[in-house]
Amino acid sequence: MMTTRDGKFKKSYPAHIPAHEIIHIGIEENIVKRFKLTHEEKERLVDLIILKKFGNLLREYRSQQIGNSKIDQYITNQTLDDLPLAIKSYVDKWHQ
């Protein structure tokens, strides 16, 4: 986590960083590598998972400025129950 010279966190909510990174770890093999997602797609997916599944716990979580919003319509509370299928649908349409 990035801090200033006086030891303060650069982001207002430092607890969001480990949550974000844990999601990265959880989806890296079975989703990101399997479907060959770009960095922007991966970052957007991580943000969407956090917002959909943990938004009530991380109320101040803000999505990054980078990311591919084309993936948004494929990631809902319902499709998160079968994330590989949702990402396959996305890839089938947009990775041509």
C-alpha positions as CSV (number, residue, x, y, z in Angstrom):
1,M,0.0,0.0,0.0
2,M,1.3,3.4,-0.9
3,T,1.9,5.9,1.8
4,T,3.1,9.5,2.0
5,R,6.4,10.5,3.6
6,D,4.6,11.1,6.9
7,G,3.2,7.6,6.9
8,K,-0.4,8.3,5.8
9,F,-2.1,6.1,3.3
10,K,-2.4,7.7,-0.2
11,K,-5.9,6.2,-0.6
12,S,-8.7,7.1,1.8
13,Y,-9.7,3.5,2.4
14,P,-6.6,1.2,2.6
15,A,-8.7,-1.9,3.4
16,H,-10.0,-1.8,-0.2
17,I,-6.5,-2.6,-1.5
18,P,-6.2,-6.1,0.0
19,A,-9.8,-6.9,-1.0
20,H,-9.0,-5.9,-4.6
21,E,-5.8,-7.9,-4.7
22,I,-7.5,-11.0,-3.2
23,I,-10.1,-10.9,-5.9
24,H,-7.2,-10.7,-8.5
25,I,-5.7,-13.8,-7.0
26,G,-9.0,-15.7,-7.0
27,I,-9.7,-15.1,-10.7
28,E,-6.3,-15.2,-12.2
29,E,-6.0,-18.8,-13.3
30,N,-9.6,-19.9,-13.9
31,I,-10.9,-16.7,-15.5
32,V,-8.1,-14.2,-16.6
33,K,-5.7,-16.7,-18.1
34,R,-8.3,-19.2,-19.3
35,F,-10.1,-16.5,-21.3
36,K,-7.1,-14.4,-22.1
37,L,-8.5,-11.2,-20.6
38,T,-6.6,-8.0,-21.1
39,H,-5.3,-6.0,-18.2
40,E,-8.2,-3.5,-18.6
41,E,-10.8,-6.2,-18.7
42,K,-9.3,-7.9,-15.6
43,E,-9.3,-4.6,-13.6
44,R,-12.9,-3.9,-14.6
45,L,-13.9,-7.4,-13.6
46,V,-12.3,-7.1,-10.2
47,D,-14.0,-3.8,-9.6
48,L,-17.4,-5.2,-10.6
49,I,-17.0,-8.3,-8.4
50,I,-16.2,-6.1,-5.4
51,L,-19.0,-3.7,-6.1
52,K,-21.6,-6.5,-6.7
53,K,-20.6,-8.9,-3.9
54,F,-18.9,-6.7,-1.3
55,G,-20.4,-3.2,-2.0
56,N,-22.3,-3.3,1.3
57,L,-19.1,-3.9,3.2
58,L,-16.8,-1.6,1.2
59,R,-19.3,1.2,0.7
60,E,-16.7,3.8,-0.3
61,Y,-15.1,1.5,-2.9
62,R,-14.5,3.3,-6.1
63,S,-13.8,1.7,-9.5
64,Q,-10.5,2.5,-11.2
65,Q,-10.4,4.9,-14.1
66,I,-9.0,2.1,-16.3
67,G,-11.2,-0.7,-17.4
68,N,-13.3,-2.0,-20.2
69,S,-17.0,-1.2,-19.6
70,K,-18.2,-3.6,-22.3
71,I,-17.9,-6.3,-19.7
72,D,-20.4,-4.6,-17.4
73,Q,-23.6,-6.1,-18.8
74,Y,-22.2,-9.6,-18.4
75,I,-21.4,-9.2,-14.7
76,T,-24.5,-9.2,-12.5
77,N,-25.4,-10.7,-9.1
78,Q,-26.9,-13.6,-11.0
79,T,-24.1,-14.2,-13.4
80,L,-21.5,-14.1,-10.7
81,D,-22.9,-17.5,-9.6
82,D,-21.4,-18.9,-12.8
83,L,-18.6,-16.5,-13.6
84,P,-16.8,-18.7,-16.2
85,L,-20.0,-18.9,-18.2
86,A,-20.5,-15.1,-18.0
87,I,-17.0,-14.4,-19.1
88,K,-17.3,-17.0,-21.9
89,S,-20.3,-15.1,-23.2
90,Y,-18.4,-11.9,-23.1
91,V,-15.3,-13.3,-24.8
92,D,-17.4,-15.0,-27.5
93,K,-18.9,-11.6,-28.5
94,W,-15.9,-9.2,-28.0
95,H,-12.8,-11.2,-28.6
96,Q,-13.0,-11.8,-32.3
